[in-house]
Amino acid sequence: MSVRRSEKIILGSRGSELARAQTRLVAVALGRAVPGVEITTQFISTRGDRRSTEPLDPRAGRKGLFTGEVERALVAGEIDMAVHSAKDLPSEMTPGLEIASVLPRAPTEDLLITKTAATPSGTIATGSVRRQHQLRWKYPNVEVIDLRGNVPTRLRKFVESDWSAIVLARAGLERLGYDLTQAGFQFEGVSFHAEILPFDDFVPAGGQGIVAMQVRSADEEAKSIGQAINDQNTLLCLEAEREFLRLLQGDCGSPVGVQAVIAGPKMDLRAQVFEPSRIEPRTGRVEGVPSAPGQLARELWETIND
């Protein structure tokens, strides 16, 4: 891509350690793909970060909790490109904004983090409504409680508690530099075990493991710069997952798991939807061509609601 030496782009993101790490990944990728662009970053305090110690109202969900202030800065022109964890973005995009590009998807699994190798019993903590429903379904004899805060905060709370386990996303731990190759990791001198939860039971959140770059729809220059680092297959998967959530009227605070995977000429899209009146989820799975993610999402939505 050819750019003028005078071109600049301001990346904006929330200020958590993980968000900063993800913004660095974007900056490095842009620096390699578009060497003529001057890149600066701006970190923005979000409502979710400021209220990290408060329990969430389950009726309100997490919609916009970690993205609203960043999006407002983008709309106002204070930043040129917002860097988000895609799973935090509401399924209905803010008018005038769009996802221009995504980085290649990281591993999507959830990890059961324990202090010993023993089977969890007692209490398991997680901040995700989806994971809470999945845990109550698969571990009916344990107590599931809410857990707030960024990754280091959650780990410190776990160290200080008598909980049996917590659940975290594998992608977040790896992006923060934790070595999970030995089925465990060290944190501030404490050893943890890390077990990958089975995908069929713990379908990830829509967008999990994806870093998305959001721009103003009218900003052709920012869109063009973002496209230089776009992973098209990941973007197609994200479009399918987000469209399914939109059709379902779900967001990242809803008890829904959905994931698309492209293998060869096919996209595999599956979902898991929990309802308050039952423990077991409704499930569905469809296959189709990757070039029609919206159509595949509608087929899955119709399958789930059949």
C-alpha positions in Angstrom: 0.0 0.0 0.0 1.4 3.4 -0.9 0.9 6.3 1.6 2.3 9.7 2.1 4.9 10.2 4.8 2.6 12.8 6.4 -0.3 10.4 7.0 -1.1 9.8 10.6 -3.6 7.6 12.4 -4.7 7.7 16.0 -5.7 4.3 17.5 -8.1 4.4 20.4 -8.9 1.7 23.0 -10.0 1.1 26.6 -7.1 1.2 29.0 -7.0 -2.4 30.5 -3.8 -4.3 30.2 -5.4 -6.7 27.6 -6.7 -3.8 25.6 -3.3 -2.2 25.6 -1.7 -5.4 24.5 -4.2 -5.8 21.7 -3.6 -2.2 20.5 0.1 -2.9 20.4 -0.6 -5.9 18.2 -2.6 -3.6 15.8 0.1 -0.9 15.9 2.9 -3.4 15.0 0.8 -5.0 12.2 0.1 -1.5 10.8 3.7 -0.5 11.1 4.7 -3.5 9.0 1.9 -3.3 6.4 1.8 0.5 6.0 5.3 1.7 6.9 4.5 5.3 5.8 1.9 5.9 8.5 2.6 7.6 11.8 0.8 5.7 14.5 -0.2 7.1 17.9 -2.5 5.6 20.6 -5.0 7.1 23.0 -6.4 5.0 25.9 -9.9 5.8 27.1 -11.6 5.0 30.4 -14.8 3.1 29.9 -17.9 2.6 32.1 -17.0 -1.1 32.4 -13.5 -0.4 33.6 -14.7 2.3 36.1 -17.4 -0.1 37.5 -15.2 -3.2 37.5 -15.9 -4.0 41.2 -19.7 -3.6 40.9 -22.0 -6.5 40.0 -23.7 -6.3 36.7 -27.5 -6.1 36.5 -28.1 -9.3 34.4 -31.1 -7.6 32.8 -28.8 -4.9 31.4 -26.1 -7.1 30.1 -22.7 -5.8 28.9 -23.9 -4.0 25.7 -21.6 -1.1 25.1 -20.1 -1.3 28.6 -16.5 -1.5 27.4 -17.0 0.2 24.0 -19.4 3.2 24.4 -16.8 5.8 25.3 -14.4 4.6 22.7 -17.0 4.8 20.0 -18.0 8.3 21.1 -14.4 9.4 20.7 -14.4 7.8 17.2 -17.6 9.6 16.2 -16.2 12.9 17.5 -13.0 12.5 15.5 -10.8 12.3 18.5 -9.4 9.0 17.3 -9.3 7.5 13.8 -9.6 3.8 14.5 -11.0 2.1 17.6 -9.5 -1.2 18.6 -12.0 -3.6 20.3 -12.3 -7.1 21.6 -14.9 -8.1 19.0 -17.0 -9.9 21.6 -17.6 -6.6 23.5 -19.2 -4.9 20.5 -23.0 -4.8 20.5 -24.6 -6.8 17.6 -26.2 -3.5 16.4 -23.4 -1.2 15.2 -23.5 2.4 16.2 -24.8 4.5 13.2 -21.9 6.0 11.1 -19.4 3.4 12.3 -18.3 0.1 10.8 -15.8 -2.7 11.3 -13.1 -2.1 8.8 -10.8 -5.0 9.5 -9.8 -7.7 12.0 -6.6 -9.4 13.0 -6.3 -13.2 12.5 -8.4 -15.0 15.2 -6.6 -16.3 18.3 -7.7 -19.5 20.0 -11.3 -19.3 21.1 -11.5 -21.8 23.9 -12.5 -21.0 27.5 -10.1 -22.3 30.2 -11.0 -23.7 33.6 -8.3 -22.3 35.9 -7.7 -24.2 39.2 -5.1 -24.1 42.0 -4.7 -27.9 41.9 -5.3 -30.6 39.3 -8.4 -31.8 41.3 -11.9 -31.8 39.7 -13.6 -28.5 40.6 -16.1 -28.6 43.5 -17.6 -25.9 45.7 -17.5 -22.5 43.9 -16.5 -21.5 40.3 -16.4 -17.8 39.5 -16.8 -16.1 36.1 -18.0 -12.7 34.9 -19.7 -14.1 31.7 -23.4 -14.8 31.8 -22.9 -17.4 29.0 -20.3 -19.2 31.0 -22.4 -19.1 34.1 -25.2 -20.9 32.3 -22.8 -23.4 30.7 -21.2 -24.2 34.1 -24.5 -24.7 35.8 -25.5 -27.1 33.0 -22.2 -29.1 33.1 -21.3 -28.8 36.8 -24.7 -29.0 38.5 -23.2 -29.6 42.0 -21.1 -26.4 42.1 -22.0 -22.9 43.1 -21.4 -20.4 40.2 -20.7 -16.8 41.2 -19.9 -13.5 39.4 -16.4 -12.3 39.0 -15.5 -8.8 37.7 -12.3 -7.0 36.8 -9.5 -7.3 34.3 -7.5 -10.6 34.0 -4.8 -9.8 36.6 -7.5 -8.6 39.0 -9.5 -11.8 38.6 -6.4 -13.9 39.2 -5.6 -12.0 42.4 -9.2 -12.4 43.6 -8.9 -16.1 42.9 -5.6 -16.4 44.9 -7.2 -14.7 47.9 -10.4 -16.8 47.8 -11.5 -20.3 48.7 -13.0 -20.8 45.2 -12.4 -24.0 43.4 -11.9 -22.5 40.0 -12.4 -19.5 37.7 -13.0 -19.4 33.9 -11.0 -17.2 31.6 -10.6 -16.9 27.8 -7.5 -18.5 26.5 -6.9 -15.7 24.0 -6.7 -13.1 26.7 -4.2 -15.0 28.7 -2.0 -15.7 25.7 -2.1 -12.1 24.5 -1.0 -11.0 28.0 2.1 -13.2 27.6 1.2 -16.2 29.9 2.8 -19.4 28.7 0.0 -22.1 28.5 2.1 -24.8 26.8 2.4 -26.9 29.9 -1.4 -26.9 30.8 -0.7 -24.2 33.4 1.0 -20.9 34.1 2.6 -18.8 36.7 1.1 -15.5 38.0 2.9 -13.4 40.7 4.6 -16.5 42.0 1.5 -18.7 42.1 1.1 -21.8 39.9 -2.3 -22.4 38.2 -3.6 -25.3 36.2 -5.4 -24.5 33.0 -7.8 -27.0 31.4 -9.4 -26.3 28.0 -13.2 -26.7 28.4 -14.7 -28.9 25.7 -16.0 -26.8 22.7 -19.2 -28.8 22.3 -20.3 -27.9 25.8 -18.7 -24.4 26.1 -19.4 -22.8 22.7 -17.5 -19.4 22.8 -19.1 -16.0 22.7 -19.6 -14.4 19.3 -16.4 -12.6 18.3 -14.3 -14.3 21.0 -10.6 -14.3 20.2 -11.0 -11.5 17.5 -9.5 -8.0 17.6 -11.6 -5.7 15.5 -10.7 -2.3 14.1 -13.7 0.1 13.9 -13.7 3.3 11.8 -16.1 6.0 10.7 -18.0 4.8 7.6 -17.1 8.0 5.8 -13.4 7.8 6.5 -12.1 6.1 3.4 -8.5 6.6 4.3 -8.8 4.9 7.7 -10.8 2.0 6.1 -8.0 1.6 3.4 -5.3 1.6 6.1 -7.2 -1.0 8.1 -7.7 -3.2 5.1 -3.9 -3.6 4.9 -4.0 -5.8 8.0 -7.4 -7.5 7.5 -7.8 -11.2 7.8 -10.7 -11.9 5.4 -11.7 -15.4 6.7 -11.8 -14.1 10.3 -13.9 -11.1 9.2 -16.4 -13.4 7.4 -16.7 -15.6 10.6 -17.3 -12.5 12.7 -20.0 -11.2 10.2 -21.8 -14.6 10.5 -21.6 -14.6 14.3 -22.7 -11.0 14.7 -25.6 -11.4 12.3 -26.8 -14.4 14.2 -26.7 -12.4 17.5 -28.5 -9.5 15.8 -31.3 -11.9 14.6 -31.5 -13.4 18.0 -31.5 -9.9 19.6 -28.5 -11.1 21.7 -25.3 -9.3 22.7 -22.2 -10.2 24.7 -24.3 -10.1 27.9 -26.7 -12.7 26.7 -26.4 -16.5 27.4 -25.5 -17.3 23.9 -22.5 -19.1 22.4 -21.9 -18.9 18.6 -18.9 -19.6 16.5 -18.1 -19.9 12.8 -15.1 -21.8 11.4 -14.0 -21.9 7.8 -12.4 -25.1 6.6 -11.7 -25.4 2.9 -14.8 -24.4 0.9 -17.2 -24.5 3.8 -18.1 -22.4 6.8 -19.4 -24.3 9.8 -21.6 -22.2 12.1 -23.0 -23.5 15.4 -24.8 -21.9 18.3 -25.9 -22.6 21.8 -28.8 -20.6 23.3 -29.7 -20.7 27.0 -33.2 -19.8 28.4 -34.1 -19.0 32.0 -36.7 -21.7 32.1 -34.4 -24.6 31.3 -30.9 -25.8 32.2 -30.0 -27.4 28.8 -29.4 -25.1 25.9 -31.0 -25.1 22.5 -28.4 -25.9 19.9 -28.0 -25.7 16.1 -25.4 -26.2 13.4 -25.3 -25.3 9.7 -22.8 -25.4 6.9 -22.5 -23.3 3.8 -20.2 -21.1 1.6 -18.1 -18.6 3.5 -19.0 -15.8 1.0 -22.6 -15.7 2.4 -22.2 -15.3 6.1 -25.5 -13.4 6.6 -27.5 -16.1 4.8 -25.8 -18.8 6.9 -26.6 -16.9 10.1 -30.3 -16.7 9.1 -30.3 -20.4 8.4 -28.9 -21.1 11.9 -31.4 -18.7 13.5 -34.2 -20.5 11.8 -32.8 -23.9 12.9 -32.5 -22.8 16.5 -36.1 -21.4 16.5 -37.7 -24.3 14.6 
